[in-house]
Amino acid sequence: MIFYAKKSKKKSESGIYHIVLRGINKQIIFEDEEDNVKFIQTLKEYKNKSGYKIYEYCLMGNHVHILLQELEEGIETIMRRIGSSYVY
C-alpha cells in the first residue's frame, strides 16, 4: 500500500493544514475496522512524538482527511512519520 499526497504550495502561517492521503490509483487503504483502528492509533502515537494538534479526521475507504496543526515538527516530517508507520 502506498499513499499519494500532493506537496503544499505554500506554508500555512497558522500551522493548520487540511491533509488528504489517498491510495495510489484510488486503491483501498482501509479494508476493515482493524485498519481504521491501526491508523487512529498511529495518529495518536505520533501526536505525542511529533507534537501536533488534531482537530478532525475522517477515514474513507480509499483516502483520509486530517485537519491538524503543526506545533513542534514541520508538516513534512509529521506526514512522513504517519504514512511510513501506517504503511509498514
C-alpha positions in Angstrom: 0.0 0.0 0.0 1.3 3.4 -0.9 -0.1 6.8 -0.1 -0.2 9.7 -2.6 0.0 13.2 -1.2 0.3 16.5 -3.0 3.0 18.9 -1.8 1.7 22.1 -0.3 2.3 25.1 -2.4 2.8 27.5 0.5 3.5 27.2 4.2 0.5 28.0 6.5 1.0 30.9 8.8 -1.2 29.3 11.4 0.4 25.9 11.0 -3.1 24.4 10.3 -3.4 22.0 7.4 -6.1 20.0 5.7 -4.3 16.8 4.7 -5.7 14.3 2.2 -4.0 11.0 1.9 -5.1 8.7 -0.9 -4.2 5.2 -2.1 -2.4 5.2 -5.4 -4.9 4.7 -8.3 -7.7 5.0 -5.7 -6.5 1.8 -4.0 -8.4 0.9 -0.8 -6.3 1.8 2.2 -8.9 0.9 5.0 -10.2 -2.6 4.2 -11.8 -3.2 7.6 -12.3 -1.9 11.1 -8.9 -3.2 12.2 -7.2 -0.9 9.5 -9.2 2.1 10.8 -8.2 1.4 14.4 -4.5 1.0 13.4 -4.5 4.3 11.6 -6.1 6.1 14.5 -3.5 4.5 16.9 -0.8 5.7 14.5 -2.2 9.3 14.6 -2.2 9.2 18.4 1.3 7.7 18.7 2.9 10.3 16.5 0.9 13.1 18.0 3.0 12.6 21.2 6.3 12.2 19.3 5.9 14.9 16.7 3.9 17.4 18.7 0.8 18.3 16.7 -2.8 19.0 17.4 -5.6 17.1 15.6 -8.8 19.0 15.1 -10.7 16.5 12.9 -10.2 13.4 10.8 -12.4 11.3 8.5 -11.4 7.9 7.3 -12.9 6.8 4.0 -12.2 3.6 2.1 -9.6 4.9 -0.2 -8.5 8.1 1.5 -8.4 10.0 4.7 -8.9 13.7 5.6 -7.0 15.1 8.6 -7.2 18.7 9.9 -4.1 19.2 12.1 -1.8 21.9 13.4 2.0 21.6 13.4 3.4 22.7 16.8 6.9 21.2 17.2 7.8 19.5 14.0 7.1 20.5 10.4 4.2 19.1 8.4 6.6 17.2 6.1 8.1 15.3 9.0 4.8 14.7 10.6 3.2 13.2 7.5 6.3 11.2 6.6 6.1 9.6 10.1 2.4 8.8 10.0 2.5 7.5 6.4 5.6 5.4 6.8 4.4 3.9 10.1 0.9 3.0 8.9 2.1 1.5 5.6 4.7 -0.6 7.3 
